[in-house]
Amino acid sequence: MAERRKYGKKYCKYTAMKVDYIDYKNIDLLKISMSERGKIMPRRLTGNSKNHQEMVEKAIKRARHMALVPYIVDTKNVTDAAFYR
């Protein structure tokens, strides 16, 4: 017999906030889809829609290129969150 889910259905936070475009300069908006180590979280964990996930990936990669977001976070020396703002 199949077991029931013990967690709620995931939903796209960007759709709920009615975001049309995800800009690479808006770091607070990008933090939703990033782990504490600075990695892009997959859709199956965040619940993002396909369109918003593609925008998030592109924006994070642009922000990394512009040095707004780190590529790698050294967890040995970090005691707080990955982002200092």
C-alpha positions, 0 to 999 in steps of 0.5 A: 500500500502506498504511503501518504505524503507527510509534507505539503505541495511545493509552489513557485514563490516567484509566481506567488509574488507575481514577479515577471522578471528576475534581475541579477542585481536583486540579490535578496530575490536570488537568495530564495533559490540559493543554498547557504553555500551559494549553489543554485537549488534545483526545481524539485527542492524549491518548487519553482516553475520552469520559466522562473527557474531558467530566469533564476539560473541566468540571473545567478550566473550573471550575478556571479560574473559581476561579482555580486554573488560568490562562486564558492563559499568557504564553510571553514571560515564562515560563521554567518550566512553566505551573503553579507549585506 
